[in-house]
Amino acid sequence: MSALRMTCGFPPGHSGTPVLETDRLLLRAPKLDDAKVIARLANNRKIAEMTALIPHPYGVDDAKGWIESLSEEGRGWTFAITAKAEGGSLIGACGYGRRSDDFVEEPEIGYWIGEPYWGSGYATEAVRAVIDHLFSVTDLDALAAGCRVTNLASRRVIEKCGFQWTGAALFRVRALGASVPADRFRLERSIWASLRAWGKSGMPKIAAAKKKGGR
């Protein structure tokens, strides 16, 4: 299951993507070493048809190109989602950033989870961690999200994270080569503050980075 958009890069003035830890997940910056796993999971029409930008078929070169694009500054954060119970295996991606158009003013949350890991609540846990981190370390007033009207699983994730429906729109899906109906959602900081007790997932920890060469 996946949200409509997936964004990438670092926020302005930031040296890199932080590492977030929840009860079951570790969210970190994607690495080129992840390309084969990303390609294996993302090369799935069920995922591609529910996202705007993931092509189908999706190969290792596509994954490498996407990872290399994350060095572009000022576009947001993107996290590789890894599961502790799976030996730290990468299971999907989650991030936020500005869309390439001006339809939505707020930065938008996007995510996808590999099909073998659907139904475990990983998407909700990852999205909540990113939301909590963003509202804790930035002055954002709101975040946006979206999903195809047929993507009921993604809609449940979005609603469980506190987003409220704001309307419908048409979005172009690359894998389909066509525009499809989508639902739009918005989460205001004030609503997030009132719903901050996310259940067992809690606030994400900033995992300590390993220091090399005194860095």
LONU-953417 format. One line per field, with one value per residue (C-alpha): x negated, y, z negated. Coordinates in pm, 1 decimal. Layout:
<rs>
px	[X:...] .
py	[Y:...] .
pz	[Z:...] .
</rs>
This chain:
<rs>
px	[0.0:-126.4:-42.3:-18.5:-344.4:-703.2:-941.2:-1312.5:-1618.5:-1735.9:-1572.2:-1741.3:-2052.6:-2055.1:-2362.8:-2166.2:-1873.4:-1834.8:-1790.9:-1457.8:-1379.5:-1038.6:-942.8:-971.9:-1140.2:-1456.5:-1422.9:-1745.3:-1873.2:-1860.1:-2200.5:-2316.7:-2360.4:-1980.5:-1918.1:-1864.1:-1618.2:-1432.5:-1406.5:-1280.0:-1007.9:-910.4:-891.6:-530.4:-241.6:-21.5:-259.8:-337.0:30.2:92.6:-193.1:-248.2:-613.4:-719.5:-744.1:-665.6:-867.9:-1115.2:-1477.2:-1802.0:-1902.7:-1575.2:-1647.9:-2004.1:-1884.0:-1626.8:-1879.8:-2131.7:-1861.5:-1829.2:-2140.1:-1936.7:-1893.0:-1579.3:-1324.3:-1257.0:-1364.9:-1335.3:-1379.4:-1440.8:-1212.2:-1385.2:-1220.9:-1399.0:-1205.5:-1323.8:-1690.3:-1704.5:-1582.4:-1454.0:-1075.7:-979.0:-1029.8:-868.9:-938.4:-809.2:-877.2:-731.0:-542.2:-663.7:-349.5:-181.5:147.1:77.8:-92.1:-210.1:-485.3:-341.4:-398.4:-455.3:-533.1:-524.9:-568.0:-674.6:-388.7:-539.7:-508.1:-153.0:97.0:-155.5:-99.0:-446.3:-321.1:-127.2:-421.2:-665.3:-437.5:-366.2:-739.6:-807.6:-513.6:-622.9:-979.1:-876.0:-642.8:-902.1:-1200.8:-1040.5:-792.2:-557.5:-192.7:-54.2:-132.3:54.6:114.1:301.9:405.6:604.5:973.2:941.5:653.6:850.6:550.7:353.9:656.2:676.8:309.1:359.0:669.5:510.5:231.5:482.7:517.4:852.8:1007.5:1000.5:1131.7:1071.1:836.4:693.3:331.0:125.1:-17.5:-334.3:-287.0:59.0:-22.7:308.1:469.3:676.8:912.0:742.7:840.6:654.3:584.8:431.8:291.2:259.3:6.2:281.5:452.5:122.4:60.6:397.3:335.6:-29.3:20.4:-14.0:43.4:-240.5:-456.8:-527.5:-765.3:-1052.3:-1402.5:-1691.3:-1925.7:-2289.5:-2499.5:-2829.6:-3120.3:-3400.7:-3719.3:-3610.0:-3293.6] .
py	[0.0:344.4:710.3:896.8:1089.7:1007.0:1297.9:1319.5:1515.9:1719.4:2024.9:2363.6:2410.7:2049.0:1826.5:1505.0:1288.4:1207.2:850.8:788.1:488.9:354.0:36.3:-177.3:38.8:228.4:505.7:620.3:771.5:536.8:412.2:287.0:-53.4:-57.0:-36.5:-409.2:-444.2:-127.7:-249.9:-591.4:-441.6:-146.0:-353.3:-430.5:-297.8:-291.0:-33.1:160.7:213.1:365.8:616.0:911.6:875.4:509.0:359.3:0.9:-204.0:-74.1:-188.8:-146.4:149.0:321.5:265.9:397.4:704.8:775.2:735.5:960.2:1225.7:1253.9:1472.7:1760.2:2011.4:2189.5:1923.2:1746.6:1431.4:1075.1:771.1:406.6:210.2:-88.7:-342.2:-466.5:-793.2:-858.0:-831.1:-467.0:-540.4:-251.1:-278.7:51.3:427.0:733.8:1101.7:1451.5:1745.0:2002.2:1881.1:1975.7:2185.0:2456.3:2277.4:2224.9:2483.8:2249.2:1988.6:1646.3:1311.5:1013.9:647.8:294.3:-45.6:-365.7:-610.3:-886.2:-645.0:-520.3:-557.5:-523.9:-156.5:-57.8:225.3:388.6:357.2:506.9:794.5:882.5:888.6:1125.9:1350.3:1365.9:1448.8:1717.1:1898.9:1870.7:2014.8:2250.6:2537.8:2383.1:2471.7:2176.6:1874.3:1736.2:1380.8:1210.2:871.7:727.0:695.6:319.8:284.5:216.4:79.0:399.4:608.6:423.7:499.0:867.0:894.6:705.0:963.8:1244.7:1386.3:1532.3:1506.9:1835.2:1738.8:1545.8:1602.6:1436.4:1319.6:1169.1:823.0:751.8:374.4:415.1:704.6:858.8:1080.8:921.5:1050.8:1105.1:1220.6:1509.0:1535.8:1790.9:1766.1:2089.2:2131.3:2200.5:1870.8:1684.9:1835.3:1712.9:1363.0:1337.6:1017.8:789.7:473.5:228.4:381.3:690.7:967.0:849.8:848.9:1010.4:714.7:785.5:793.4:604.2:845.7:793.1:992.1:1225.2:1328.4] .
pz	[0.0:71.4:73.0:399.5:376.6:286.7:236.5:183.0:76.0:-221.4:-380.7:-329.0:-541.0:-658.9:-624.5:-587.4:-679.4:-1050.2:-1172.3:-1347.1:-1566.1:-1670.0:-1852.9:-1540.3:-1278.3:-1198.5:-941.0:-774.5:-452.3:-150.8:-27.9:310.0:147.5:107.2:482.4:542.6:255.0:353.6:712.8:602.6:382.3:601.9:921.5:840.8:1045.8:734.6:586.2:903.2:988.0:645.4:665.0:894.5:987.7:965.2:1315.9:1406.6:1466.6:1208.0:1221.2:1031.1:1251.0:1160.2:792.0:824.7:1011.3:741.3:459.6:635.6:679.0:301.5:289.7:433.3:152.8:43.9:138.4:-190.9:-372.0:-248.6:-470.8:-391.7:-624.7:-783.8:-1016.2:-1328.7:-1326.4:-969.7:-1065.0:-964.0:-611.1:-402.2:-362.7:-199.6:-197.8:-351.0:-312.1:-263.6:-38.0:195.8:498.0:842.7:894.6:688.8:629.9:257.7:38.9:-237.7:-204.5:-129.4:-299.2:-68.8:-134.8:-3.1:-166.6:10.3:58.5:-162.9:-456.8:-402.8:-683.7:-967.8:-1050.3:-932.4:-710.4:-992.9:-1233.0:-981.7:-879.6:-1244.0:-1316.6:-1027.3:-1122.9:-1486.9:-1387.3:-1138.7:-1374.1:-1652.9:-1464.6:-1209.6:-1222.8:-965.7:-1023.5:-829.2:-612.6:-312.7:-193.4:85.1:217.9:502.2:421.2:474.9:227.9:-88.5:-280.2:-226.1:-319.0:-652.0:-719.5:-643.5:-859.4:-1150.3:-1142.3:-1198.1:-846.1:-748.9:-404.3:-209.8:131.8:452.0:742.5:1051.1:1039.2:1315.9:1242.6:1436.2:1443.0:1598.0:1828.5:1720.6:1460.0:1184.4:911.8:578.0:231.7:66.7:-308.6:-546.4:-898.4:-1096.9:-1373.4:-1626.9:-1544.5:-1565.6:-1909.6:-2033.9:-1893.2:-1990.8:-2188.9:-1889.0:-2092.4:-2131.1:-1859.7:-2070.9:-1969.7:-1749.4:-1890.9:-1709.6:-1672.3:-1750.8:-1435.7:-1426.4:-1421.3:-1172.6:-1152.4:-1428.9:-1243.4] .
</rs>
